[in-house]
Amino acid sequence: MRIQNIAKVFLAAFILVSCAPVSNTISVETMEPSLVPSMISLPTSTPVPTALTPTIEWLRLPTPLNLSYSTNDEIILIIDELFPRFCVKDNKNLLTVRPTPIESSMQVSTLRFTEITALPDPESYYYYERADNVDNSRSAFVGCYPEDCSKLYLDDHESGKYYEVKFGAVTNRPIGHLQWINKDTVVVSQGGHVWLKIVAINVDKQQFEYYGMTPGCREATRMP
């Protein structure tokens, strides 16, 4: 009886061993790379998006001119032809008015050139203009910087010098309409509530060639 019982125990153990699942050990080191992701979880890295900084550029304006003038009337006609909506010819060049007008808004402002070490960088959310003269020896720049829209900037390429130019503009109004009428003279304007100030500056002599205030054209003569 004992021998039969022992035989039954061995038989049962053999059957259990035969039915047990086989566990195979797989070495990740010897696996093909294509099999690794399906077998184990590898750490992943999410690429950090690169923040794009918008490029702020100076807007280049019309082709420079090379016009000559020798009289006050000639420069008035040139500016009037350039900006017909301003009707410059209907108003006087304040440089020639004697005596000086009593109204402060009609008085010629001081023109001041200040050498600076570099041009300021354009700021976001503002409008910037650049105009090059006919022989590319000078560039003029205008734009608004926080709380100040009153300055004209010059880059003299031949001397390598930069200038900040104050011509009587107010700080809270944008300036523009940059136009070189010859290699030395640049025109710039600033609008106001009623009057528009427009000046022509000879940057070689550092003096005004024209200084005017205009309300624009009368309705009957306004350009289309």
C-alpha positions as CSV (number, residue, x, y, z in Angstrom):
1,M,0.0,0.0,0.0
2,R,2.8,2.4,0.9
3,I,4.5,1.8,-2.4
4,Q,1.3,2.5,-4.3
5,N,0.7,5.8,-2.3
6,I,4.3,7.0,-3.0
7,A,3.8,6.2,-6.7
8,K,0.6,8.2,-6.8
9,V,2.4,11.3,-5.2
10,F,5.2,11.1,-7.8
11,L,2.7,10.8,-10.6
12,A,0.8,13.8,-9.4
13,A,3.9,16.0,-9.1
14,F,5.0,15.0,-12.6
15,I,1.7,16.0,-14.0
16,L,1.8,19.4,-12.3
17,V,5.3,20.1,-13.5
18,S,4.4,19.2,-17.0
19,C,1.4,21.6,-17.0
20,A,3.3,24.6,-15.5
21,P,4.0,27.5,-18.0
22,V,7.5,27.9,-19.1
23,S,9.2,31.3,-18.2
24,N,11.9,32.4,-20.6
25,T,14.2,35.3,-19.7
26,I,14.9,37.7,-22.6
27,S,18.0,39.9,-22.4
28,V,17.2,43.4,-23.6
29,E,20.8,43.9,-24.5
30,T,20.7,41.2,-27.2
31,M,17.4,42.1,-28.6
32,E,16.9,43.9,-31.9
33,P,16.2,47.6,-31.4
34,S,12.8,47.3,-33.1
35,L,11.7,44.9,-30.4
36,V,12.7,47.0,-27.4
37,P,9.7,49.4,-27.3
38,S,7.2,46.6,-27.3
39,M,8.9,44.9,-24.4
40,I,9.8,47.7,-22.0
41,S,8.9,51.3,-21.4
42,L,11.8,53.7,-22.2
43,P,11.9,57.2,-20.9
44,T,10.9,59.8,-23.6
45,S,11.8,63.5,-23.9
46,T,9.4,66.1,-25.2
47,P,11.1,68.7,-27.3
48,V,10.7,72.2,-25.9
49,P,9.2,74.6,-28.5
50,T,11.5,77.4,-29.5
51,A,10.0,80.8,-28.8
52,L,9.9,82.8,-32.0
53,T,11.0,86.4,-31.6
54,P,9.2,88.6,-34.3
55,T,11.6,90.5,-36.5
56,I,11.0,94.2,-36.3
57,E,12.2,96.0,-39.4
58,W,12.4,99.5,-40.7
59,L,9.9,100.1,-43.6
60,R,11.7,101.4,-46.6
61,L,10.0,104.3,-48.3
62,P,9.9,105.7,-51.8
63,T,12.9,105.9,-54.2
64,P,15.1,108.8,-53.3
65,L,15.2,111.8,-55.7
66,N,18.0,114.0,-56.9
67,L,16.3,117.4,-57.4
68,S,18.0,120.7,-57.2
69,Y,16.6,124.0,-56.0
70,S,18.0,127.5,-55.6
71,T,15.1,129.5,-54.4
72,N,12.4,129.4,-51.7
73,D,9.7,129.0,-54.4
74,E,11.4,126.1,-56.0
75,I,11.7,124.0,-52.8
76,I,8.0,124.8,-52.0
77,L,7.0,123.5,-55.4
78,I,9.1,120.3,-54.9
79,I,7.5,119.6,-51.6
80,D,4.0,120.4,-52.9
81,E,4.5,118.0,-55.8
82,L,5.7,115.2,-53.4
83,F,2.8,115.6,-51.0
84,P,-0.2,117.1,-53.0
85,R,-2.7,116.4,-50.1
86,F,-0.8,118.9,-47.9
87,C,-1.2,121.9,-50.3
88,V,2.1,123.2,-49.2
89,K,2.0,125.9,-51.9
90,D,-1.0,127.5,-50.1
91,N,1.1,128.2,-47.0
92,K,4.3,130.2,-46.4
93,N,7.8,128.9,-45.6
94,L,8.1,130.2,-42.1
95,L,11.8,130.7,-42.6
96,T,11.0,133.6,-44.8
97,V,8.3,135.3,-42.8
98,R,9.3,138.6,-41.2
99,P,8.5,139.5,-38.5
100,T,8.3,136.2,-36.8
101,P,4.7,135.1,-36.2
102,I,3.4,135.8,-32.7
103,E,1.7,132.4,-32.4
104,S,4.0,129.9,-30.8
105,S,2.8,127.1,-33.0
106,M,4.0,129.1,-36.1
107,Q,7.4,129.9,-34.8
108,V,10.4,128.1,-36.2
109,S,11.9,125.6,-33.7
110,T,15.5,125.0,-32.9
111,L,17.2,122.4,-35.1
112,R,19.7,120.3,-33.1
113,F,22.0,117.5,-34.2
114,T,23.4,115.3,-31.5
115,E,25.9,112.6,-32.2
116,I,25.0,109.2,-30.7
117,T,26.9,105.9,-30.5
118,A,24.3,103.8,-32.3
119,L,20.8,103.8,-33.7
120,P,18.0,102.7,-31.3
121,D,16.5,99.3,-32.0
122,P,12.9,99.3,-33.3
123,E,10.3,98.5,-30.6
124,S,7.2,96.3,-31.0
125,Y,3.8,97.8,-31.8
126,Y,5.2,100.9,-33.5
127,Y,5.6,102.0,-37.1
128,Y,9.1,102.7,-38.4
129,E,10.3,104.3,-41.6
130,R,13.7,104.3,-43.3
131,A,14.7,106.3,-46.3
132,D,18.1,106.1,-48.1
133,N,19.4,109.0,-50.1
134,V,20.2,108.8,-53.8
135,D,23.9,107.8,-53.5
136,N,23.4,105.7,-50.4
137,S,25.7,107.9,-48.4
138,R,23.1,108.6,-45.7
139,S,20.0,107.0,-44.3
140,A,17.2,108.6,-42.3
141,F,15.0,106.9,-39.7
142,V,11.9,107.8,-37.7
143,G,9.8,105.8,-35.3
144,C,8.1,105.8,-32.0
145,Y,9.8,104.8,-28.8
146,P,7.9,104.5,-25.5
147,E,6.4,108.0,-24.9
148,D,8.5,109.7,-27.5
149,C,7.8,110.0,-31.3
150,S,9.7,113.3,-31.8
151,K,13.1,112.3,-33.2
152,L,14.7,111.9,-36.6
153,Y,17.8,109.7,-36.8
154,L,20.5,109.8,-39.3
155,D,23.2,107.3,-40.3
156,D,26.1,108.9,-42.2
157,H,27.6,105.9,-43.9
158,E,30.7,107.7,-45.1
159,S,31.8,109.0,-41.7
160,G,30.3,106.1,-39.7
161,K,28.5,108.6,-37.4
162,Y,25.0,108.5,-36.1
163,Y,22.9,111.5,-35.2
164,E,19.7,112.2,-33.3
165,V,17.9,115.2,-34.8
166,K,15.4,117.3,-33.0
167,F,13.4,119.7,-35.1
168,G,10.5,120.8,-32.9
169,A,8.3,117.7,-33.1
170,V,6.1,116.9,-30.1
171,T,6.5,113.5,-28.4
172,N,3.0,112.1,-28.7
173,R,2.4,112.2,-32.5
174,P,4.1,109.9,-35.0
175,I,6.3,111.4,-37.6
176,G,6.8,110.2,-41.1
177,H,6.7,111.0,-44.8
178,L,10.4,110.6,-45.1
179,Q,11.7,111.6,-48.5
180,W,15.2,112.6,-49.7
181,I,14.8,115.2,-52.4
182,N,18.6,115.1,-53.1
183,K,21.6,113.6,-51.4
184,D,21.7,116.2,-48.7
185,T,18.1,117.3,-48.0
186,V,15.5,115.1,-46.4
187,V,11.8,116.0,-45.8
188,V,9.9,114.8,-42.8
189,S,6.5,115.7,-41.3
190,Q,4.4,115.3,-38.1
191,G,0.6,115.5,-38.0
192,G,-1.3,117.3,-35.3
193,H,-4.9,118.0,-34.3
194,V,-5.3,120.8,-36.8
195,W,-1.9,121.6,-38.4
196,L,0.6,119.4,-40.0
197,K,4.3,120.4,-39.6
198,I,6.6,119.6,-42.5
199,V,10.2,120.5,-42.7
200,A,13.1,120.0,-45.2
201,I,16.5,119.6,-43.5
202,N,19.9,120.0,-45.2
203,V,21.8,117.4,-43.2
204,D,25.1,118.4,-44.7
205,K,24.8,122.1,-43.5
206,Q,22.6,121.0,-40.5
207,Q,20.0,123.7,-41.3
208,F,16.4,124.0,-42.3
209,E,15.6,124.6,-46.0
210,Y,11.9,124.7,-45.4
211,Y,9.7,124.9,-42.3
212,G,6.0,125.0,-42.7
213,M,2.6,124.4,-41.0
214,T,-0.4,123.5,-43.1
215,P,-4.0,122.4,-42.3
216,G,-4.0,120.5,-45.5
217,C,-6.0,121.2,-48.6
218,R,-9.3,122.9,-48.7
219,E,-12.2,120.6,-49.5
220,A,-12.7,122.2,-53.0
221,T,-9.1,121.5,-54.0
222,R,-8.4,118.3,-52.1
223,M,-6.7,115.6,-54.2
224,P,-8.6,112.4,-54.9
